[in-house]
Amino acid sequence: MSRIDLGQNIKNPQTLAATAEGFYKAADSERTRRICAELADALEMCRRGELSVDDYKEMKRVKKTGCQFYTPHAHFAKGYKRNDGEPVDSGKAVIDLDGCEHFAELYAERLKGRERALGINMVNRSVSGTGGHVLFEIPEGMTRQQAQAWMAQEMGGVAYDAAVHELERAIFIPCRDYILYIDEELMFGDEARPTSLQTHPQIKGTETADSKAVYPTTYKGIPYAAIIAEWFRMKGGEPEQGERSNKLYDLAAHCLAPICDNDEAWILELMPRYGLTEAEVKGIIHSACKDGRYLMTKELKTCIKRVKEMNAENADIDDEDADSAQPSPSLTGGIKGGSLPIGLKESLAGVPESMYMPVLCAVLPLAAAYADQVEVEYCDGFRQHLGLMSIIRGEQASGKSVCKAAVDVWKRQLDEEDAIARRREEEWKERKKGRKANEKAPEDPKVLIRMVPVTVSCSTLLKRFKNAGGHTIYSFGEELDTLRKTNGAGSWSSKYDIYRLSFDRGEWGQDYNSDQAESGVVNVAYNWTMLGTDGAMRKCFKQDNIENGLSSRILVAEMPDGSFAKMPKFGKRSPADEARIQEAVTKLRSYAGFIDTPRLRRAIERWVEEKRVEAAKDIDRVKDVYRKRAAVIGFRCGVVYYLLEGKETNRCLDFALTMAEYCLMGQMKAFGEALRNEYVNAGDEGQRYGVNHSVFDQLPPTFTMDDVRSLKQGACNDNSLRTVVSRWRRDGWIEKTGNKHWTKKNVAMLQCCNVALRRLKS
């Protein structure tokens, strides 16, 4: 007798012993195919905003009610869920990754080729179109829950639905297109637990002298690491010298013990050390656990609830078990070469860590140019392409050539294609030049050339745009000063217009009554990377043009200060590294059409709002100006990461937020003072009071305009101050309590923003 059953309809749950023939008949039925197609269409509508999340969930519930199903955990000898017969345990377990958008890629990366060794019966994407299931044999000596935790570890520590373990669980059969792998012998055979599975690693409680226990890393789908981090935040921060023992005891006794079965070995696996020895940590845990199991306190419930809420904000549509670690854009440690996706990781091979950011900023505009057929939706609801421009600034001999070396590898494919196109163009020019007086000129081949020098004339650039066919043109310039000199007089002003418009593929053109000059109107798609000194930067962005909008559209990276420092050591990029970069280029070029990144949008939206609050509190108009496009630039960098990684991981969000923060800092450092002076000259806004001072926070609970004026020390005129105070009032931060007095209100929103900001920076 088969160890699992098949059912026709969950409303009328009559089941039969599962056979391969019956399973495939259900999978290939017209009803199953129709339901799968309808749910996939509904999910796409939900992503586009044409269907609400609640409506989608209700539709999914109704549709799945009519699906045929199988019972992975048991066979029901007298009928499904009958009271007069006990179910027979199947010896199998299913792990459910509901809402995992990239389930197929996860399977290919972590399980493919190891299915038999892991006892896998079947791997399938779910009927709803998001997530999937893995049905497998329970290894000898494990409970079903332990086996699920073990399989989650084999899949890279993924979050899964820990509630799916009861014998009566029903899983809906998808159409055959959704089945990624199936082993008919294991799935439909009668043999229980093949002997080949008896050598699997052990889970909690089943360790032997020769094996080490593997403990679950999540509690109800929430990583223990996230719970620990939130616990310390609630307790005033991570332990410091002098309080380590007390704080770790509190963590073990009142946080981990209630959710780790009071198991000392399990808690030891999770416990941070903070410089204490293994023996000291073991002693702390033993003292915390020796009195027996602790009950879950209200404080611990609050902690878990907060982590859940943070995870829900980061989750995909209907993704209850998405990656749950909160991204944290640290500019000192947020970019780790080993954690980057293909292409970006290899770009940093042999590069000193202090130069990681300049190299990444140098290659990202070119990477975005390769993905020029991609369209994404920003958090304002508008769609956009991946326009990026970067300037890498540093003094003479600061090592900027390390950026050129990385760009040279990235642009090989374009160089090779352009070389062929340029030969065709030269041949055409030669034929045109050598034709007889009465001979018709040869037809212009209108070749696609995407790599152009930064000194290209506006007329030639227009021609390249007209022949680009919607592709992005790219330039790399080793000397920003050369660009400034060759684009003298009015030309530099024209280039300013082109660069500004290229950020959002704006329309540009020129009209000449001559065949000698190019005329026409095009949508500008132009990315570039330039290297230059601080002096060249100051000459290009002078006081009189700093407000024209180009400075806020540029990703500025700064080489590390090499004053009186030893010569940096560079390693070599291996042929394998270069091959991986070419693989990344090919991958980026393969994408086309709309790419949806909902988690990335939400992360950037929160970041730009936090910066708005900071700017408003500081009355800092410069930060308010630059935060907006820094967010767009960070978002586009995150999209490149996503395309290379293939999924919206927390590392992807972390990267996008780090790039946004880095961009904002770079813009303010490079252009902030000049823009601030322009505001002073215009009588609009003065210099910022201080980078770490908040005017709002320094005001007393009840204040007057004189209090605000004294904090700004005369740097702003009264009109600007009144505008800011009015905005504080509109945002609900203050209320008027007299003719000249305002009182601060208890603003939960502002507190939440500040807490979120501290978490991101922690």
C-alpha positions in Angstrom: 0.0 0.0 0.0 1.3 3.4 -0.9 2.3 5.6 2.0 0.5 8.7 0.7 -3.0 9.4 -0.7 -4.5 11.5 -3.5 -7.6 13.5 -3.2 -9.9 15.2 -5.7 -11.3 18.2 -3.9 -10.6 19.5 -0.3 -14.4 20.2 0.1 -15.1 16.6 -0.6 -11.9 14.9 0.7 -12.3 11.3 -0.5 -8.8 9.9 -1.1 -7.2 7.0 -2.9 -3.8 5.4 -2.5 -1.3 7.5 -4.5 0.1 6.1 -7.8 2.2 7.6 -10.4 -0.6 7.3 -12.9 -3.1 9.0 -10.7 -0.7 11.8 -9.7 0.2 12.6 -13.3 -3.5 12.5 -14.4 -4.3 15.1 -11.7 -1.2 17.2 -12.7 -2.2 17.1 -16.4 -5.9 17.8 -15.9 -7.5 20.8 -17.6 -8.8 22.0 -14.2 -5.3 22.0 -12.6 -3.8 23.8 -15.6 -6.5 26.4 -15.6 -6.2 27.1 -11.9 -2.4 27.5 -12.1 -2.8 29.9 -15.0 -5.5 32.0 -13.3 -3.4 32.3 -10.1 -0.3 33.2 -12.0 -2.2 36.0 -13.8 -3.7 37.2 -10.6 -0.3 37.4 -8.9 1.0 39.5 -11.8 -2.0 41.8 -11.5 -1.3 42.1 -7.8 2.4 43.1 -8.6 1.2 45.7 -11.0 -1.2 47.2 -8.5 -4.3 46.1 -10.5 -5.4 43.7 -7.7 -5.2 44.3 -4.0 -3.2 41.9 -1.9 -6.3 40.9 0.1 -8.2 40.2 -3.1 -5.4 38.1 -4.4 -5.2 36.1 -1.1 -9.0 35.5 -1.2 -8.8 34.4 -4.8 -5.9 32.0 -4.0 -7.9 30.5 -1.2 -11.0 29.9 -3.4 -9.1 28.6 -6.3 -6.9 26.2 -4.3 -10.1 24.8 -2.7 -10.9 23.2 -6.0 -7.4 21.8 -6.6 -6.6 18.1 -6.4 -4.2 17.3 -3.5 -1.9 14.7 -2.0 -1.3 13.9 1.7 2.5 14.0 2.2 2.6 12.8 5.8 0.2 9.9 6.0 -2.0 7.3 4.3 -5.6 7.1 5.4 -6.7 3.5 5.4 -10.4 4.4 6.1 -10.7 7.8 4.4 -9.1 11.2 4.8 -9.8 12.8 8.2 -12.2 10.0 9.2 -12.7 9.5 12.9 -13.0 5.8 12.8 -9.4 5.1 11.6 -6.0 6.2 12.5 -3.7 7.6 9.7 -0.6 5.6 8.9 2.5 7.8 9.0 4.2 8.0 5.6 7.7 8.4 6.9 8.0 11.5 4.7 8.1 15.2 5.4 7.3 18.2 3.3 9.0 21.6 3.7 6.8 24.6 2.5 8.5 27.8 1.4 5.4 29.9 0.8 6.1 33.2 -1.0 9.7 32.4 -2.1 9.8 34.2 -5.5 13.0 32.5 -6.6 12.3 28.9 -5.5 13.5 27.4 -8.8 16.9 29.1 -8.5 17.2 28.0 -4.9 16.5 24.4 -5.9 19.1 24.6 -8.7 21.7 26.1 -6.4 21.3 24.0 -3.3 19.6 20.7 -4.1 20.0 19.8 -7.8 22.2 16.7 -8.2 21.9 15.6 -4.6 18.2 14.6 -4.7 18.8 10.8 -4.2 21.4 11.4 -1.5 18.9 13.6 0.4 16.0 11.2 -0.1 14.0 13.8 -2.1 10.7 12.5 -3.6 9.6 15.7 -5.3 10.4 19.3 -5.8 7.7 21.6 -7.1 6.8 25.2 -7.4 3.5 26.0 -5.7 0.1 26.3 -7.5 -0.1 30.0 -6.5 3.0 30.8 -8.4 5.2 31.9 -5.5 7.2 29.5 -3.4 7.3 25.7 -3.5 7.6 22.4 -1.7 10.2 19.7 -1.2 8.9 16.2 -0.3 11.5 14.0 1.2 12.1 10.9 3.3 12.6 11.5 7.1 16.2 10.3 8.0 16.5 7.6 10.6 16.1 8.8 14.2 14.5 12.2 13.4 11.1 13.5 14.1 9.2 15.2 11.3 10.0 18.7 12.7 13.6 17.9 13.1 13.8 16.6 9.5 12.2 19.8 8.3 14.8 21.9 10.2 17.5 19.7 8.7 16.3 20.1 5.1 16.0 23.9 5.7 19.7 23.9 6.6 20.5 21.9 3.5 18.8 24.6 1.5 21.0 27.3 3.0 19.1 28.0 6.2 15.9 29.1 4.5 12.8 30.2 6.4 9.9 27.8 6.1 6.4 27.2 7.5 7.1 25.3 10.7 3.3 24.7 11.2 3.2 22.3 8.3 3.9 19.0 10.2 0.6 17.4 11.1 -0.5 14.1 9.6 -3.6 15.5 8.0 -1.8 18.1 6.0 -2.9 18.4 2.3 -0.7 19.8 -0.4 -2.2 20.9 -3.7 -1.0 19.2 -6.9 0.4 21.6 -9.5 0.4 21.1 -13.2 3.4 19.2 -14.6 5.1 22.4 -15.7 5.6 23.3 -12.0 7.3 20.1 -11.1 11.1 20.5 -11.0 12.0 17.0 -9.9 10.3 13.7 -9.1 11.5 10.3 -8.0 8.6 7.9 -8.7 10.2 5.0 -6.8 10.5 7.0 -3.5 7.3 8.9 -3.9 4.9 6.1 -4.8 6.8 3.0 -3.5 6.0 1.2 -0.3 9.4 0.9 1.3 9.8 3.0 4.4 13.0 5.0 5.0 15.5 3.6 2.5 18.7 2.5 4.3 20.8 5.0 2.2 19.2 7.8 4.4 20.4 6.4 7.7 23.7 8.2 7.5 22.2 11.8 7.4 23.4 14.4 9.9 21.7 14.4 13.2 19.2 17.0 14.5 18.7 18.1 18.1 18.4 15.2 20.5 19.7 12.5 18.1 23.5 13.1 18.2 25.9 10.2 18.6 29.5 10.1 19.6 30.5 10.5 15.9 28.1 13.2 14.9 27.4 16.8 15.9 23.8 18.0 16.5 22.4 20.5 14.0 19.9 22.8 15.7 17.2 24.9 14.0 18.3 28.4 13.3 14.8 29.9 13.2 11.9 30.2 15.7 8.6 30.1 13.9 10.3 31.2 10.7 12.2 34.0 12.5 16.0 33.7 12.7 17.3 33.5 16.2 20.0 36.1 15.2 17.3 38.7 14.6 15.6 37.9 17.9 18.9 38.3 19.7 19.7 41.6 18.0 16.2 43.0 18.9 16.6 41.8 22.5 19.8 43.8 22.9 18.2 46.8 21.3 15.4 46.6 23.9 18.0 46.3 26.6 19.9 49.4 25.7 22.5 48.0 23.3 25.0 45.2 23.0 27.1 44.3 26.0 30.2 46.4 26.7 33.1 45.7 29.0 31.9 45.3 32.5 28.4 44.2 31.7 29.0 41.2 29.4 28.2 38.5 32.0 25.0 40.1 33.2 23.6 40.8 29.8 24.5 37.4 28.4 22.9 35.7 31.4 19.8 37.8 30.9 19.8 36.8 27.2 20.2 33.1 27.9 17.7 32.9 30.8 14.9 35.2 29.6 15.2 35.2 25.8 16.8 32.0 24.5 15.8 29.4 27.1 12.0 29.8 26.6 12.4 29.4 22.8 15.2 26.7 22.7 13.6 24.1 25.0 16.0 25.2 27.8 18.6 23.2 25.9 22.1 24.4 27.0 23.9 23.0 23.9 21.4 24.6 21.5 21.7 28.0 23.3 25.5 27.7 23.2 25.2 27.4 19.4 23.3 30.7 19.2 25.1 32.6 22.0 27.3 35.6 21.0 30.7 35.6 22.8 31.7 39.3 23.0 35.3 38.3 23.9 34.4 35.8 26.6 36.0 32.3 26.6 34.0 29.2 25.6 34.2 28.0 29.3 32.9 31.4 30.6 29.9 31.3 28.1 29.1 27.7 29.0 29.1 28.6 32.7 26.7 31.6 32.1 24.3 29.4 30.1 24.4 26.6 32.7 23.6 29.1 35.5 20.7 30.5 33.4 19.2 27.1 32.6 19.8 25.2 35.8 16.5 26.2 37.4 14.5 24.6 34.7 12.4 25.9 31.8 11.6 29.6 31.8 8.2 30.7 30.7 7.8 33.2 27.8 7.5 36.6 29.3 5.6 39.6 28.0 8.9 41.2 27.2 10.0 38.3 25.0 6.7 38.3 23.2 7.1 42.0 22.5 10.6 41.3 21.2 9.4 38.6 18.8 6.5 40.7 17.7 8.8 43.6 16.8 11.0 41.3 14.7 8.0 39.9 13.0 6.7 43.4 12.1 10.1 44.4 10.7 10.2 41.2 8.6 6.6 41.8 7.3 7.6 45.2 6.1 10.5 43.6 4.1 8.5 40.6 2.9 7.4 40.1 -0.7 3.7 39.9 -1.6 2.2 37.1 0.4 5.7 36.2 1.6 5.3 35.2 5.2 8.8 33.5 5.4 11.1 35.8 3.4 14.7 36.5 4.5 14.2 38.2 7.8 17.5 39.8 8.8 17.2 43.6 8.8 19.6 45.2 6.3 22.1 47.5 7.8 24.0 49.8 5.5 27.3 50.3 7.3 29.7 52.4 5.2 32.7 50.8 6.9 31.6 47.2 6.6 28.4 47.2 4.5 30.4 46.2 1.4 32.2 42.9 1.7 33.8 41.6 -1.4 32.9 38.0 -0.6 29.2 38.7 -0.2 28.7 40.4 -3.6 27.1 38.7 -6.6 28.8 37.5 -9.7 30.7 40.2 -11.5 30.8 42.7 -8.7 32.6 40.2 -6.5 35.3 39.6 -9.1 35.7 43.3 -9.8 37.2 43.6 -6.3 39.7 40.8 -6.7 43.2 42.1 -5.8 41.8 45.5 -4.8 42.6 46.9 -1.3 39.5 47.1 0.9 39.8 50.9 1.2 39.3 51.1 -2.6 36.2 48.8 -2.8 33.7 51.7 -3.1 35.5 53.6 -5.8 35.9 50.5 -7.9 32.2 49.6 -7.5 31.1 53.1 -8.3 33.3 52.9 -11.4 31.8 49.7 -12.8 28.2 50.2 -11.8 27.3 52.7 -14.6 28.7 50.2 -17.2 26.9 47.3 -15.6 23.7 49.4 -15.7 24.4 50.2 -19.4 24.5 46.5 -20.2 21.0 46.1 -18.6 19.6 48.9 -20.8 16.5 46.9 -21.8 15.3 46.6 -18.2 12.5 48.8 -16.9 11.8 49.1 -13.1 9.2 50.9 -11.0 10.5 53.3 -8.4 8.7 53.9 -5.1 7.0 57.0 -6.5 5.1 54.8 -8.9 6.9 55.9 -12.1 8.9 53.5 -14.2 12.5 54.2 -15.1 15.6 52.8 -16.7 19.1 52.4 -15.2 20.8 55.7 -15.9 24.0 56.1 -13.8 26.9 58.5 -13.9 29.9 58.4 -11.6 33.0 60.5 -10.9 35.9 58.9 -9.0 37.8 61.7 -7.4 41.3 61.6 -5.8 44.5 63.5 -5.8 47.4 62.7 -8.2 48.8 59.2 -7.8 45.9 58.2 -5.5 45.4 54.8 -7.3 42.5 55.7 -9.5 44.0 53.4 -12.2 42.6 50.5 -10.1 39.1 51.7 -11.3 40.3 51.8 -14.9 41.6 48.2 -14.7 38.2 46.9 -13.5 36.3 49.0 -16.2 38.6 47.6 -18.9 37.5 44.1 -18.1 33.8 45.0 -18.0 33.8 46.8 -21.3 35.4 44.0 -23.4 32.2 42.9 -25.0 31.3 46.4 -26.1 34.9 47.0 -27.3 34.8 43.9 -29.5 31.4 44.7 -31.0 32.3 48.3 -31.6 35.6 47.4 -33.3 33.6 45.5 -35.9 31.1 48.4 -36.3 33.8 51.0 -36.6 35.5 49.0 -39.4 32.2 49.0 -41.3 31.9 52.7 -40.7 35.5 53.4 -41.9 34.9 51.3 -45.0 31.8 53.3 -45.8 33.7 56.5 -45.4 36.4 55.3 -47.7 33.9 54.3 -50.4 32.1 57.6 -50.0 35.4 59.5 -50.3 36.6 57.5 -53.4 33.3 57.6 -55.4 33.2 59.4 -58.7 31.6 62.8 -59.1 28.4 61.5 -60.7 28.3 58.4 -58.6 25.7 58.0 -55.9 27.0 58.0 -52.4 26.9 54.6 -50.7 24.2 54.2 -48.1 25.2 55.0 -44.5 25.4 51.7 -42.7 24.1 53.3 -39.5 26.2 51.1 -37.3 25.6 50.7 -33.5 28.6 52.0 -31.6 28.1 52.2 -27.8 31.5 53.1 -26.5 32.3 56.7 -27.2 35.1 59.0 -25.9 34.0 61.6 -23.3 35.3 64.2 -25.7 32.8 63.2 -28.4 31.2 66.2 -30.1 27.5 66.8 -29.6 26.8 66.2 -33.3 28.6 62.8 -33.3 26.9 61.9 -30.0 23.5 62.7 -31.6 24.3 60.4 -34.5 25.3 57.6 -32.1 22.0 58.0 -30.2 20.0 57.9 -33.4 21.7 54.6 -34.4 21.6 53.1 -30.9 18.2 51.4 -31.3 17.2 52.0 -27.7 20.6 50.9 -26.2 22.6 52.9 -23.7 25.8 54.7 -24.9 28.7 54.5 -22.4 31.9 56.6 -21.9 34.9 56.2 -19.7 37.2 59.1 -19.1 40.5 58.9 -17.3 40.9 62.6 -16.8 38.0 64.9 -15.9 40.2 67.9 -16.6 40.6 66.8 -20.3 36.8 66.8 -20.6 36.6 70.2 -19.1 39.2 71.6 -21.5 37.8 70.0 -24.7 34.3 71.1 -23.9 35.1 74.8 -23.6 32.8 77.7 -24.3 29.2 76.7 -25.0 30.0 73.0 -25.6 30.4 72.2 -21.9 27.0 73.8 -21.3 25.5 71.6 -24.0 27.0 68.5 -22.5 25.6 69.5 -19.1 22.1 69.3 -20.7 22.8 65.9 -22.3 24.1 64.5 -19.0 21.2 65.8 -17.0 18.6 64.4 -19.5 20.4 61.0 -19.6 19.5 60.3 -16.0 15.9 59.7 -16.9 16.2 59.2 -20.7 14.9 62.7 -21.4 14.5 64.2 -24.9 17.3 66.2 -26.6 18.2 67.2 -30.1 19.5 69.9 -32.4 18.4 71.2 -35.8 20.9 72.5 -38.4 20.1 73.6 -42.0 23.1 71.7 -43.3 24.1 68.2 -44.3 27.4 68.6 -42.6 26.0 68.6 -39.0 23.7 66.0 -37.5 20.1 67.0 -36.7 17.3 65.3 -35.0 15.6 64.6 -31.6 16.4 61.5 -29.5 15.8 60.1 -26.0 19.2 60.3 -24.3 20.4 57.0 -22.8 24.0 57.8 -21.8 26.0 56.4 -18.8 29.5 57.3 -18.0 32.4 56.9 -15.5 35.1 59.6 -15.1 38.2 59.9 -13.0 39.5 63.2 -11.9 41.3 65.3 -9.2 39.5 67.5 -6.7 40.8 70.5 -8.6 39.2 69.3 -11.8 35.9 68.7 -9.9 35.9 72.3 -8.6 36.5 73.7 -12.1 33.7 71.6 -13.6 31.2 72.4 -10.9 31.5 76.1 -10.1 29.4 78.3 -8.0 27.3 79.5 -10.9 26.3 76.0 -12.2 26.0 74.0 -9.0 22.2 74.4 -9.0 21.6 73.1 -12.5 20.8 69.6 -11.2 23.7 67.6 -12.6 25.5 67.4 -9.2 22.6 65.6 -7.6 22.5 63.0 -10.5 26.2 61.9 -10.0 27.5 59.1 -7.9 30.6 60.5 -6.4 33.3 58.2 -5.0 36.5 59.3 -3.2 39.8 57.5 -3.3 41.3 56.9 0.2 43.7 59.6 1.4 47.2 58.4 0.6 49.1 61.3 2.3 52.3 60.0 3.7 51.0 56.4 3.5 52.8 53.3 2.3 52.3 52.2 -1.2 49.2 50.1 -1.5 49.6 46.5 -2.6 47.4 45.3 -5.5 46.7 41.7 -6.4 46.1 40.3 -9.9 42.7 39.5 -11.2 42.8 35.8 -12.4 41.5 34.6 -15.8 38.7 32.8 -13.9 37.7 36.2 -12.3 37.6 37.8 -15.7 35.6 35.0 -17.1 33.1 35.4 -14.3 32.8 39.2 -15.1 32.0 38.3 -18.7 29.4 35.8 -17.5 27.9 38.7 -15.4 27.9 40.9 -18.5 26.1 38.3 -20.5 23.6 37.8 -17.7 22.8 41.6 -17.5 22.4 41.7 -21.3 19.9 38.9 -21.2 17.3 40.8 -19.2 14.5 42.7 -20.9 11.2 44.2 -20.0 9.7 45.1 -16.6 11.5 43.8 -13.5 9.5 44.1 -10.3 11.5 44.8 -7.0 8.9 45.4 -4.3 11.2 44.8 -1.3 13.8 47.1 -2.8 11.2 49.8 -3.3 10.0 49.6 0.3 13.6 49.7 1.7 14.5 52.8 -0.3 11.2 54.5 0.5 11.9 54.1 4.2 15.5 55.4 3.7 14.5 58.5 1.8 11.8 59.3 4.4 14.3 58.9 7.3 16.6 61.4 5.5 13.7 63.8 5.0 13.0 63.7 8.8 16.7 64.3 9.5 16.9 67.2 7.1 13.6 68.8 8.4 14.9 68.6 12.0 18.2 70.1 11.1 16.6 72.7 8.7 19.2 71.4 6.2 18.0 72.2 2.7 21.2 70.8 1.1 20.6 67.3 2.5 16.9 67.6 1.6 17.9 68.3 -2.1 20.5 65.6 -2.4 18.7 62.8 -0.5 16.1 62.5 -3.2 18.3 61.5 -6.1 20.7 59.7 -3.8 17.8 57.4 -3.1 17.2 56.9 -6.8 20.9 56.1 -7.4 21.0 53.7 -4.5 17.8 52.0 -5.9 19.3 51.6 -9.3 22.5 50.1 -7.9 20.3 47.7 -5.9 18.5 46.7 -9.2 21.9 45.8 -10.8 22.7 43.7 -7.7 19.3 42.0 -8.0 19.8 41.2 -11.7 23.2 39.6 -10.9 22.0 37.8 -7.8 18.7 36.7 -9.2 16.6 37.5 -6.1 15.8 40.3 -3.6 18.0 39.0 -0.8 18.7 41.1 2.3 22.2 41.5 1.0 20.7 43.2 -2.1 18.7 45.6 0.1 21.8 46.2 2.3 23.8 47.0 -0.8 21.2 49.5 -2.2 20.9 51.3 1.1 24.7 51.4 1.5 25.1 52.9 -2.0 22.3 55.5 -1.3 24.0 56.5 2.0 27.5 56.6 0.3 26.1 58.7 -2.6 24.5 61.2 -0.3 27.7 61.6 1.7 29.8 62.0 -1.4 27.5 64.5 -3.0 27.3 66.6 0.2 31.0 66.5 0.7 31.8 67.4 -3.0 29.0 69.9 -3.7 27.3 70.7 -0.5 29.3 73.8 0.5 28.9 75.3 -3.0 25.2 74.7 -3.0 24.9 76.0 0.5 26.6 79.2 -0.4 24.3 79.6 -3.4 21.4 79.5 -0.9 23.0 82.1 1.3 23.6 84.3 -1.7 20.0 83.9 -2.8 18.8 84.8 0.7 17.1 81.4 0.8 18.9 79.3 3.4 22.1 79.5 5.3 24.8 77.1 6.3 24.0 74.0 8.1 24.3 74.4 11.9 26.2 71.1 12.3 26.1 67.7 10.8 25.2 66.0 14.1 23.0 68.7 15.6 19.2 68.7 15.3 17.6 72.0 15.7 14.3 70.4 16.5 15.8 68.2 19.2 17.6 71.1 20.9 14.5 73.2 21.2 12.7 73.3 24.6 9.3 71.5 24.9 7.6 74.9 24.4 9.5 77.4 22.2 9.3 80.6 20.2 10.7 81.8 16.9 13.5 83.5 18.9 14.6 80.1 20.1 14.8 78.7 16.6 16.6 81.9 15.4 19.2 81.6 18.1 20.0 78.0 17.3 20.5 78.8 13.7 22.7 81.7 14.7 21.5 84.0 12.0 22.4 81.7 9.2 18.8 81.5 7.9 16.5 84.4 7.2 13.1 84.5 8.9 11.2 83.4 5.8 13.1 80.2 5.7 12.6 79.6 9.4 8.9 80.2 9.2 8.6 77.8 6.3 10.3 75.1 8.3 8.2 75.7 11.5 5.1 75.5 9.3 6.2 72.2 7.9 6.9 70.8 11.5 3.3 71.8 12.3 1.8 70.2 9.1 3.8 67.0 9.9 2.2 66.9 13.4 5.5 67.5 15.3 4.3 70.7 17.0 1.1 72.6 17.8 0.5 76.3 18.4 -0.2 77.1 22.1 -0.2 80.9 21.9 0.4 83.8 19.7 4.1 83.3 19.6 4.6 79.9 21.2 4.6 76.3 19.8 4.7 73.1 21.8 6.3 69.8 20.7 3.9 66.9 20.4 4.5 63.2 21.2 5.3 62.1 17.6 5.3 58.4 17.4 6.1 58.5 13.7 9.2 60.5 14.3 10.4 58.2 17.1 9.8 55.2 14.8 11.8 56.8 12.1 14.7 57.5 14.5 14.6 53.9 15.8 14.6 52.5 12.3 17.5 54.7 11.4 19.5 53.5 14.4 18.8 49.9 13.5 20.0 50.5 9.9 23.2 52.0 11.1 23.8 49.4 13.9 
